[in-house]
Amino acid sequence: MPKSDIHPKWFKNTPILCDGKPLCYVGSTKSQLQIDVWLANHPFYTKSQIIVDSEGRVERFMKKYQLTSTDE
């Protein structure tokens, strides 16, 4: 016999939030989803050179490969 009650709770209308604003609703096992980058603020689509740094990852990468910043 298959085990009962092993599946996580499913939320039909989970909001996807960016900067506290809901972007859309999807089905998910989480009650809400928080994102940092999406189509409207992604550097590729906005044609900007702003690097979104999450938890110092850019600095750690630059230090690891001994690169200098190209900011102008």
C-alpha atoms as an extended CHARMM CRD file, in Angstrom:
* protein
*
        72  EXT
         1         1  MET       CA              0.0000000000        0.0000000000        0.0000000000  PROA      1               0.0000000000
         2         2  PRO       CA              1.2570000000        3.5090000000       -0.7710000000  PROA      2               0.0000000000
         3         3  LYS       CA              1.9730000000        5.7830000000        2.1580000000  PROA      3               0.0000000000
         4         4  SER       CA             -0.6530000000        8.3710000000        2.9690000000  PROA      4               0.0000000000
         5         5  ASP       CA             -0.0060000000       12.0180000000        3.8600000000  PROA      5               0.0000000000
         6         6  ILE       CA              3.5060000000       12.1720000000        2.3640000000  PROA      6               0.0000000000
         7         7  HSD       CA              2.8600000000       14.9550000000       -0.1370000000  PROA      7               0.0000000000
         8         8  PRO       CA              3.4370000000       18.6120000000        0.7670000000  PROA      8               0.0000000000
         9         9  LYS       CA              0.5300000000       21.0550000000        0.9540000000  PROA      9               0.0000000000
        10        10  TRP       CA             -0.2810000000       22.5890000000       -2.4460000000  PROA      10              0.0000000000
        11        11  PHE       CA             -1.1400000000       26.2940000000       -2.6980000000  PROA      11              0.0000000000
        12        12  LYS       CA             -3.1350000000       27.0800000000       -5.8530000000  PROA      12              0.0000000000
        13        13  ASN       CA             -2.6390000000       30.8620000000       -5.8270000000  PROA      13              0.0000000000
        14        14  THR       CA              0.8920000000       31.4990000000       -4.6060000000  PROA      14              0.0000000000
        15        15  PRO       CA              1.9860000000       35.1060000000       -5.2340000000  PROA      15              0.0000000000
        16        16  ILE       CA              5.3940000000       35.7420000000       -6.7810000000  PROA      16              0.0000000000
        17        17  LEU       CA              6.7300000000       38.9040000000       -5.1110000000  PROA      17              0.0000000000
        18        18  CYS       CA              9.4580000000       41.2840000000       -6.2510000000  PROA      18              0.0000000000
        19        19  ASP       CA             10.1910000000       44.1890000000       -3.8780000000  PROA      19              0.0000000000
        20        20  GLY       CA              6.9890000000       43.3800000000       -2.0070000000  PROA      20              0.0000000000
        21        21  LYS       CA              4.7950000000       43.7760000000       -5.1030000000  PROA      21              0.0000000000
        22        22  PRO       CA              2.9260000000       40.7620000000       -6.5140000000  PROA      22              0.0000000000
        23        23  LEU       CA              3.8570000000       39.9900000000      -10.1130000000  PROA      23              0.0000000000
        24        24  CYS       CA              1.6770000000       36.9660000000      -10.7930000000  PROA      24              0.0000000000
        25        25  TYR       CA              0.1520000000       33.9230000000       -9.1400000000  PROA      25              0.0000000000
        26        26  VAL       CA              1.1770000000       30.3020000000       -9.6670000000  PROA      26              0.0000000000
        27        27  GLY       CA              0.6970000000       26.9350000000       -8.0130000000  PROA      27              0.0000000000
        28        28  SER       CA              3.4440000000       25.9980000000       -5.5530000000  PROA      28              0.0000000000
        29        29  THR       CA              4.2650000000       24.1090000000       -2.3790000000  PROA      29              0.0000000000
        30        30  LYS       CA              5.3080000000       27.4210000000       -0.7580000000  PROA      30              0.0000000000
        31        31  SER       CA              2.7910000000       30.0110000000        0.4380000000  PROA      31              0.0000000000
        32        32  GLN       CA              4.6680000000       32.8350000000       -1.3380000000  PROA      32              0.0000000000
        33        33  LEU       CA              7.7600000000       33.1550000000       -3.5370000000  PROA      33              0.0000000000
        34        34  GLN       CA             10.2320000000       36.0560000000       -3.3030000000  PROA      34              0.0000000000
        35        35  ILE       CA             12.4060000000       36.8840000000       -6.3290000000  PROA      35              0.0000000000
        36        36  ASP       CA             15.1300000000       39.4910000000       -6.8680000000  PROA      36              0.0000000000
        37        37  VAL       CA             15.3490000000       39.6200000000      -10.6630000000  PROA      37              0.0000000000
        38        38  TRP       CA             12.6340000000       39.3220000000      -13.2770000000  PROA      38              0.0000000000
        39        39  LEU       CA             12.0140000000       40.5020000000      -16.8390000000  PROA      39              0.0000000000
        40        40  ALA       CA             11.3250000000       44.1600000000      -15.9690000000  PROA      40              0.0000000000
        41        41  ASN       CA             14.5130000000       44.6780000000      -13.9230000000  PROA      41              0.0000000000
        42        42  HSD       CA             16.9210000000       42.1930000000      -15.5580000000  PROA      42              0.0000000000
        43        43  PRO       CA             20.0340000000       43.9650000000      -16.9180000000  PROA      43              0.0000000000
        44        44  PHE       CA             19.8210000000       42.1780000000      -20.2910000000  PROA      44              0.0000000000
        45        45  TYR       CA             16.2830000000       43.3710000000      -21.0040000000  PROA      45              0.0000000000
        46        46  THR       CA             16.6580000000       46.8600000000      -19.5150000000  PROA      46              0.0000000000
        47        47  LYS       CA             19.9610000000       47.4680000000      -21.3700000000  PROA      47              0.0000000000
        48        48  SER       CA             21.6540000000       48.5940000000      -18.1550000000  PROA      48              0.0000000000
        49        49  GLN       CA             25.0000000000       47.5350000000      -16.7590000000  PROA      49              0.0000000000
        50        50  ILE       CA             23.8040000000       47.3330000000      -13.1710000000  PROA      50              0.0000000000
        51        51  ILE       CA             25.0030000000       44.1290000000      -11.5200000000  PROA      51              0.0000000000
        52        52  VAL       CA             22.5640000000       42.7150000000       -9.0040000000  PROA      52              0.0000000000
        53        53  ASP       CA             24.7350000000       41.4680000000       -6.1660000000  PROA      53              0.0000000000
        54        54  SER       CA             23.2010000000       38.8530000000       -3.9430000000  PROA      54              0.0000000000
        55        55  GLU       CA             25.0930000000       38.2170000000       -0.7150000000  PROA      55              0.0000000000
        56        56  GLY       CA             28.4860000000       39.4250000000       -1.9990000000  PROA      56              0.0000000000
        57        57  ARG       CA             28.7100000000       36.8690000000       -4.8070000000  PROA      57              0.0000000000
        58        58  VAL       CA             30.0890000000       39.3480000000       -7.3200000000  PROA      58              0.0000000000
        59        59  GLU       CA             32.9000000000       40.4660000000       -5.0050000000  PROA      59              0.0000000000
        60        60  ARG       CA             33.7380000000       36.8650000000       -4.1430000000  PROA      60              0.0000000000
        61        61  PHE       CA             33.9200000000       35.9810000000       -7.8730000000  PROA      61              0.0000000000
        62        62  MET       CA             36.0820000000       39.0250000000       -8.6570000000  PROA      62              0.0000000000
        63        63  LYS       CA             38.4510000000       38.2040000000       -5.7910000000  PROA      63              0.0000000000
        64        64  LYS       CA             38.6410000000       34.5060000000       -6.7100000000  PROA      64              0.0000000000
        65        65  TYR       CA             39.6800000000       35.2220000000      -10.3030000000  PROA      65              0.0000000000
        66        66  GLN       CA             41.6830000000       38.3480000000       -9.4290000000  PROA      66              0.0000000000
        67        67  LEU       CA             39.6250000000       40.5960000000      -11.7040000000  PROA      67              0.0000000000
        68        68  THR       CA             39.1660000000       44.3440000000      -11.4570000000  PROA      68              0.0000000000
        69        69  SER       CA             35.8460000000       46.1180000000      -11.6950000000  PROA      69              0.0000000000
        70        70  THR       CA             34.8690000000       47.5830000000      -15.0720000000  PROA      70              0.0000000000
        71        71  ASP       CA             32.5570000000       50.2440000000      -13.5920000000  PROA      71              0.0000000000
        72        72  GLU       CA             32.8420000000       53.5900000000      -15.3180000000  PROA      72              0.0000000000
